[in-house]
Amino acid sequence: MIAHLDLDTLQQRLAGSPLQDWAADLPAQIDAKMAVGHGDLQRWFAAVQALPNLDVSKQDLRDALLLDGACDDATRAALKTALQGLIPWRKGPFELFGVHIDTEWRSDWKWSRVAPHLDLKNKRILDVGCGNGYYLWRMLGAGAGCVVGVDPNWLFLNQFLALKHFLPDLPAWHLPLALEELPAKLEGFDTVFSMGVLYHRRSPIDHLLELKDCLLKGGELVLETLVVEGDAQQVLMPEDRYAMMRNVWFLPSVPALELWLRRAGFVDVRCVDVSTTSIEEQRATDWMRFQSLPDFLDPADHTRTLEGLPAPTRAVLVARKP
């Protein structure tokens, strides 16, 4: 399976960059991770290997995530069956040779709010907690030169490999690693994304510092996280669960988050978007059949969670490493 991660090409791409030594160490690190693996890993990888070989004659990564080309009904049925072997699909949607993967999240909506504020042209990008890599492909659609995602979830890796199967030559890589497994002081990326990660961190300032350590001087952080209303001292810490999630620690106000970023040493901090997550943007589908946002909100008042806390509102902040 490690051959499918295409680490040789990544090493070639990063040769002569500050990330060269890290790339050289990756095969051994990922081999060790694979030795531990996951009980479903072989089943998921078998689904990837069952994907038919199809030529992409039309692709759109800029305005959607769409791949198309000649595909008869029998092949399309085989494609859909293989892709269903990788359920649940959370980030998307994907349109693959006439198969519509209706994911839990309308990640395209989030991307449409974030992308206008960024210049990714020819940038080397790290996406921390990248999920199945949906945004990696959209970053390439926005002109990025090279995109690397890290996420320790094995299912998400295989969902990425399903797309990579059809786009083998594009400079996108998904590594089954957590941010903590990257070397300290990497200082090799032009842009670092952290979307939907910060509120899962017990120590959010440490997370911001780790993200900063991944950036080149002058590099840009794109941070998306849950927020609450309030002044620079307002932070919500749930007693137990938040919207049924156990691992939510800190929800700052936007001014508090701006303060955290400045304290972590970032400059030119600005908030570019705040939006309340709707039940149209996050919901259960045939491709993700578990509970989703509509089940986590107060049925009588969608402005509150089941726990009586403010419903999910997300902000996107951009900041620079001096």
C-alpha positions in Angstrom: 0.0 0.0 0.0 2.9 2.4 0.7 3.7 2.4 -3.0 0.3 4.1 -3.6 1.3 7.0 -1.4 3.8 7.9 -4.1 6.5 9.0 -1.6 9.3 8.8 -4.2 7.6 11.5 -6.2 7.1 13.6 -3.1 10.8 13.3 -2.3 11.6 14.5 -5.8 9.2 17.4 -5.4 10.7 18.5 -2.1 14.4 18.0 -3.1 16.4 21.1 -2.4 13.6 22.6 -0.1 13.7 22.9 3.7 11.5 19.7 3.7 14.0 17.5 1.9 15.3 15.7 5.0 11.7 15.2 6.4 10.7 13.7 3.0 13.6 11.3 3.1 12.5 10.0 6.5 8.9 9.5 5.6 8.9 5.9 4.2 10.4 4.5 7.4 7.9 6.5 9.5 4.9 5.4 7.5 6.0 1.8 7.3 6.0 1.8 11.1 2.5 3.3 11.2 1.3 0.7 8.7 2.7 -2.1 10.8 0.2 -1.0 13.5 -2.5 -0.3 10.9 -6.2 -0.7 11.5 -8.6 -3.7 11.5 -10.5 -2.4 8.4 -7.5 -1.2 6.5 -7.3 -4.2 4.1 -11.0 -4.0 3.4 -10.8 -0.3 2.6 -7.7 -0.7 0.5 -9.4 -3.6 -1.4 -12.2 -1.1 -2.3 -9.6 1.3 -3.7 -8.0 -1.5 -5.7 -11.5 -2.5 -7.1 -11.9 0.9 -8.8 -12.1 0.6 -12.5 -9.5 2.2 -14.7 -11.0 5.2 -16.4 -9.5 8.0 -18.4 -10.3 11.5 -17.2 -11.2 13.6 -20.3 -12.8 16.4 -18.3 -12.0 17.6 -14.8 -12.9 20.6 -12.7 -11.1 21.2 -9.5 -11.6 25.0 -9.4 -15.4 25.3 -9.3 -16.3 21.8 -8.1 -14.7 18.4 -7.7 -15.8 16.8 -11.0 -14.1 14.1 -13.0 -15.7 12.7 -16.2 -14.9 10.6 -19.2 -16.1 7.6 -21.2 -17.8 5.2 -18.7 -20.5 2.6 -19.6 -23.3 1.6 -17.2 -21.6 -1.6 -16.0 -18.4 0.2 -15.3 -20.2 3.0 -13.5 -22.0 0.4 -11.3 -18.6 -1.2 -10.4 -17.3 2.3 -9.7 -20.2 3.1 -7.4 -19.9 -0.2 -5.6 -16.2 0.3 -4.9 -16.8 3.9 -3.7 -19.6 2.6 -1.4 -17.0 0.3 0.2 -15.4 3.5 1.6 -18.6 4.8 3.4 -18.9 7.0 5.4 -17.9 9.9 3.2 -17.8 13.1 5.3 -16.2 15.8 3.2 -17.2 16.5 -0.4 -19.2 16.3 -2.6 -17.6 14.5 -5.5 -18.9 13.9 -9.0 -17.0 11.0 -10.5 -17.9 9.7 -13.9 -21.6 10.2 -13.2 -21.5 8.9 -9.7 -22.5 11.6 -7.2 -21.0 11.2 -3.7 -23.4 13.2 -1.6 -21.2 13.7 1.5 -22.2 14.7 5.0 -20.6 18.1 4.6 -21.2 20.5 1.7 -17.5 21.3 1.9 -17.8 23.2 -1.4 -19.8 25.8 0.4 -17.0 26.3 3.0 -14.4 26.5 0.2 -16.4 29.1 -1.6 -16.3 31.3 1.5 -12.6 30.7 2.1 -11.0 30.7 -1.3 -11.7 34.3 -2.4 -9.5 35.5 0.4 -6.4 33.5 -0.5 -3.7 33.5 -3.1 -2.5 29.9 -3.5 -0.8 30.3 -6.8 2.3 28.0 -7.0 2.3 27.7 -3.2 3.6 24.7 -1.2 0.7 23.9 1.2 0.2 21.8 4.3 -3.4 20.9 5.3 -3.5 19.7 8.9 -6.4 17.3 9.7 -7.1 17.1 6.0 -9.8 14.4 6.2 -10.2 12.7 2.9 -8.3 15.4 1.1 -11.2 17.2 -0.5 -9.7 20.6 0.0 -6.3 19.4 -1.3 -7.8 18.9 -4.7 -9.6 22.3 -4.5 -6.3 24.0 -3.5 -4.8 22.6 -6.7 -7.8 23.9 -8.6 -6.9 27.3 -7.1 -3.4 27.1 -8.5 -1.4 25.6 -5.7 2.0 24.1 -6.7 2.1 21.2 -4.3 -0.3 20.1 -1.5 0.4 17.8 1.4 -2.3 16.7 3.8 -1.8 15.0 7.2 -4.6 13.0 8.9 -4.1 9.8 10.9 -7.5 8.4 9.9 -7.0 5.3 7.6 -10.4 5.5 6.0 -9.8 9.1 5.0 -6.5 8.1 3.5 -8.2 5.4 1.3 -10.9 7.9 0.2 -8.0 10.2 -0.9 -6.4 7.3 -2.7 -9.6 6.7 -4.6 -9.3 10.1 -6.1 -5.6 9.7 -6.6 -6.4 6.6 -8.6 -7.9 8.8 -11.3 -5.4 11.8 -10.9 -2.1 10.0 -10.3 0.0 12.8 -11.8 -1.3 15.7 -9.7 1.0 17.0 -6.9 -1.2 16.0 -4.0 -0.2 13.7 -1.1 -2.1 12.4 1.9 0.1 11.2 4.8 -1.5 9.1 7.6 0.2 11.2 10.3 -0.9 13.6 13.0 0.6 17.1 13.3 2.5 15.9 16.4 4.3 13.3 14.3 5.9 16.0 12.1 9.4 17.2 13.0 9.6 20.3 15.1 10.5 23.5 13.3 9.8 22.2 9.8 9.5 25.7 8.5 8.9 24.6 4.9 5.4 25.5 3.8 4.1 28.7 2.2 0.6 28.2 3.5 -0.7 26.0 6.3 -4.4 25.2 6.7 -6.1 24.1 10.0 -9.8 23.7 9.4 -12.0 22.1 12.0 -9.1 21.1 14.3 -8.5 23.8 16.9 -11.5 23.0 19.1 -10.4 19.4 19.4 -7.1 20.5 21.0 -6.7 20.6 24.8 -4.0 23.2 24.3 -5.1 25.5 21.5 -2.1 27.9 21.8 0.3 25.0 21.4 -1.6 24.0 18.3 -1.1 27.5 16.9 2.6 27.4 17.7 3.0 24.0 16.0 1.2 25.4 12.9 3.6 28.4 12.9 6.6 26.1 13.1 5.5 24.5 9.8 5.5 27.8 8.0 8.3 29.6 6.2 9.0 33.1 7.3 6.3 35.3 5.8 4.0 32.2 5.3 0.3 32.3 5.8 -2.0 30.4 8.2 -5.6 29.7 7.3 -7.5 28.8 10.5 -11.1 27.7 10.6 -12.7 26.8 13.9 -15.9 27.0 16.0 -16.5 30.3 17.7 -19.0 32.1 20.0 -20.1 35.7 20.3 -18.3 38.0 22.7 -15.3 40.2 23.4 -11.6 39.3 23.5 -12.0 37.6 26.9 -15.0 35.4 25.9 -14.2 31.7 25.6 -16.7 28.8 26.0 -15.5 25.6 27.5 -18.2 22.9 27.4 -18.8 21.0 30.6 -19.0 17.7 28.8 -20.3 17.4 25.2 -20.8 20.1 22.6 -23.3 19.2 19.8 -22.9 15.6 21.0 -19.1 15.7 20.5 -17.0 14.8 23.6 -13.7 16.1 22.3 -14.5 19.8 22.1 -12.4 21.9 24.5 -12.4 25.7 23.7 -14.7 27.8 21.6 -13.3 31.4 21.6 -14.9 34.5 20.3 -13.4 36.0 17.1 -11.6 38.8 19.1 -10.3 36.1 21.5 -9.1 34.0 18.7 -7.4 37.0 17.1 -5.7 37.7 20.5 -4.5 34.0 20.7 -3.0 34.3 17.2 -1.2 37.5 18.1 0.1 36.0 21.4 1.3 33.0 19.3 3.4 35.4 17.3 1.3 35.9 14.2 0.9 39.3 12.5 -1.6 40.7 10.0 -4.4 38.7 11.7 -7.8 39.2 10.1 -11.1 37.4 10.2 -12.4 36.8 6.6 -15.7 34.9 7.3 -18.1 34.0 10.1 -21.0 31.7 9.3 -23.5 29.6 11.2 -23.5 26.0 10.1 -26.9 25.1 8.7 -28.6 21.7 8.6 -28.3 21.9 4.8 -24.5 22.2 5.0 -24.1 19.3 7.4 -26.5 16.4 7.4 -26.9 12.6 7.0 -27.0 11.2 3.4 -26.9 7.8 1.7 -23.1 8.1 1.8 -23.0 9.0 5.5 -25.9 7.4 7.4 -24.9 8.2 11.0 -26.4 11.0 13.0 -25.4 14.5 11.9 -26.1 18.2 12.7 -29.9 18.0 12.7 -29.7 15.4 15.5 -27.3 17.5 17.5 -29.5 20.7 17.7 -32.4 21.4 20.0 -35.4 20.4 17.9 -37.4 23.3 19.2 -34.6 25.9 18.7 -31.9 25.4 16.1 -29.9 28.3 17.6 -29.0 26.0 20.5 -27.3 22.6 20.7 -29.0 19.7 22.5 -26.9 20.7 25.5 -28.3 24.2 25.4 -25.1 25.8 24.1 -24.9 28.2 21.1 -25.3 26.3 17.8 -22.1 25.8 15.7 -20.8 29.0 14.2 -17.5 28.9 12.4 -15.0 31.6 11.6 -12.1 31.7 9.1 -9.0 33.7 10.1 -5.9 34.4 8.1 -2.6 35.4 9.7 1.0 35.7 8.7 4.2 34.4 10.3 6.6 37.4 10.5 
